[in-house]
Amino acid sequence: MFNFFRAQPKQDEITPVEVQQRLAQGERLYLLDVREREEYAEAHIPDSVLIPLGQLSRKLSSIPKDATIIAICRSGNRSGVAADLLRRAGYSNVLNLRGGIIAWARAGLPLVM
């Protein structure tokens, strides 16, 4: 009834639950984690690919253009930068994981530790 009070994701963002739903439906998602190696080693989303933000522009050729790319970081800031970089590089289907790995963990979704 009062859902209009709840903060809604921006158009270029996706919530952790929405990502999990899309994965469960078999949608082809490329989970791009742009954190540093140490952060990724602590905890990451299963099947995510690590490309630290500082290396992203040099590794664009390894990122598929035919999948929906979900950019992931700790809280959503660095991944927002990564998503913008990808869009400027010609990737059209890019979403930022709202709240990052912190929101993913808070939602109780699976992590590799």
ZIWOZI-V630827 format. One record per pair of residues at least 4 apart in sequence whose ideal C-beta (glycine too) atoms are under 7 Angstrom apart, sorted by the first residue. I is the first residue (numbers start at 0). J is the second residue. D is the distance in Angstrom with one decimal. If there is no record, write none. Layout:
i j d
I J D
I J D
This chain:
i j d
8 12 4.0
8 13 6.4
8 14 5.6
8 97 4.9
11 82 6.5
11 94 6.2
11 95 6.0
12 94 6.3
12 95 4.9
12 97 4.2
13 17 4.8
13 18 5.7
13 69 6.4
13 94 4.3
13 96 6.3
13 97 6.4
14 97 5.3
15 19 6.4
15 96 6.6
15 102 5.2
15 103 4.4
15 106 4.5
15 108 5.5
16 20 6.3
16 106 5.8
17 21 6.4
18 22 6.4
18 28 6.9
18 69 5.8
18 96 6.6
19 23 6.3
19 108 5.5
20 24 6.4
21 26 4.2
21 28 6.0
22 26 6.8
22 28 6.2
26 67 6.7
27 66 4.6
27 67 6.9
28 66 6.3
28 67 5.2
28 69 5.5
29 48 6.9
29 62 6.6
29 63 5.7
29 66 4.2
29 67 7.0
29 68 4.8
29 69 7.0
30 44 5.5
30 46 6.0
30 47 3.8
30 48 6.5
30 69 5.2
30 71 6.2
31 48 5.8
31 50 6.2
31 62 6.8
31 68 5.5
31 69 6.6
31 70 5.3
31 71 6.4
31 81 6.9
32 39 5.6
32 43 5.7
32 47 4.5
32 48 6.6
32 49 5.0
32 71 4.6
33 50 6.3
33 51 6.2
33 52 4.3
33 55 6.3
33 70 6.2
33 71 6.8
33 72 5.3
33 77 5.4
33 78 5.5
33 81 4.4
34 38 3.8
34 39 5.5
34 51 6.8
34 72 5.2
34 73 6.0
34 77 7.0
35 51 5.4
36 40 6.3
36 49 6.7
36 51 6.8
37 41 6.9
38 73 6.5
39 43 4.9
39 49 4.6
42 100 6.5
42 110 4.7
42 111 6.9
42 112 5.2
43 47 5.2
43 110 6.7
43 111 5.4
44 71 6.4
44 103 6.2
44 110 6.6
45 109 5.6
45 111 5.5
47 71 6.2
50 54 5.7
50 55 5.5
50 58 5.2
52 77 5.1
52 80 6.4
52 81 5.5
54 58 5.6
55 81 5.7
55 84 6.1
56 84 6.5
59 88 5.4
62 68 6.6
64 90 6.1
67 92 4.7
67 94 6.7
68 85 6.2
68 90 6.1
68 92 6.5
68 93 4.7
69 94 5.5
69 96 5.6
70 78 3.8
70 81 4.5
70 82 4.4
70 93 6.5
70 95 5.1
70 96 6.5
71 78 5.4
71 96 4.7
71 99 6.3
71 100 6.3
72 76 6.5
72 77 3.8
72 78 4.0
72 99 4.9
73 99 4.9
73 100 5.7
73 101 6.3
74 98 6.5
74 99 4.4
74 101 5.5
75 79 6.0
75 95 6.1
75 96 6.4
75 97 5.7
75 98 5.4
75 99 4.4
77 81 6.3
78 82 6.2
78 95 5.0
78 96 5.9
78 99 6.3
79 83 6.6
79 95 4.8
80 84 6.4
81 85 6.3
82 86 6.4
82 93 4.8
82 94 6.9
82 95 4.5
83 87 6.4
84 88 6.3
85 90 4.1
85 93 4.7
86 90 6.0
86 93 5.6
96 103 7.0
97 102 6.3
98 102 2.6
100 104 6.2
101 105 6.4
102 106 6.3
103 108 5.1
104 110 6.2
